[in-house]
Amino acid sequence: MGLIGNIIRLPASTVKFLKEVRAELKKVSWSTKEELIVATVVVLAGSAFLTIYIALIDIGLSRIMRSILR
């Protein structure tokens, strides 16, 4: 059964599944550190932009509603 099956005493089907998962993960094309940094910066910049945009829309609509309700 291998190391996984001997330590925890998992059913054979579970051990087989975990071995297959491990094999598939070896086939994955993982991102490089540089790609992760660029993607993180893009996400943070996009989030900041959307936050500011939504805040400005909210402030504008709040002022419009306040002037209508007075």
N, C-alpha and C positions, 0 to 999 in steps of 0.2 A: 504493500500500500504506500510505502514511502513515508517521509517525515511527517507530512500533514496527517495522514491516516493513523499513524502510530501514536502521536502525541494526544490527540483529542478523541480518537475512536469514532470517526465519522463513517457514515454508510459509504459503501464503495461507489455508489452513483454520485455522491457529493464530492468525493475525492476526484473522480473522473472529471466532473464538471470544473472543479478548481484547477486541475491540470490543463484542461482545454482553455480556460480563461487565461492562464499564465502563458500558454503558447500563443494565443491571439494577441496578447499585450506585447509580446516580443516582435510582432509584425507591424505594430503601430508606428507611423512616422511621427515622431515627437517633434515639437517645435524647438527651435534653438533658443538660447537665452536672449539673443538680439530680437528675434521675432516676438517673444513674449513681452519684452520691454516696449517695443513699438506698439503692440496690440494694447498693452496696459495704458500707455500714454493716449492712444486714440480713444479708448473707452473713458478715461478720466476727462479728457478735453470735451468729448461729446456730452458727458454727464454735466460738466460745468456749464457748457453752452445751453443745454436744455433747462437746467436749473435757473439760469439767468433769464432765459426767454419766458419761461412759465411765470417767474416772479414778476417780470415787467408786464405781462398780460394781466396777471392777477391785480397788480397795483392799478393799472389802467382801468380795468373793469370795476374795481372797487370805487375809484374816483367817479366814474360815470354813474354807478348806482347811487352813491352818496349824493351826487348833485341832483339826480332825478327824485330821490326820496325827500329832499329838503323842501 
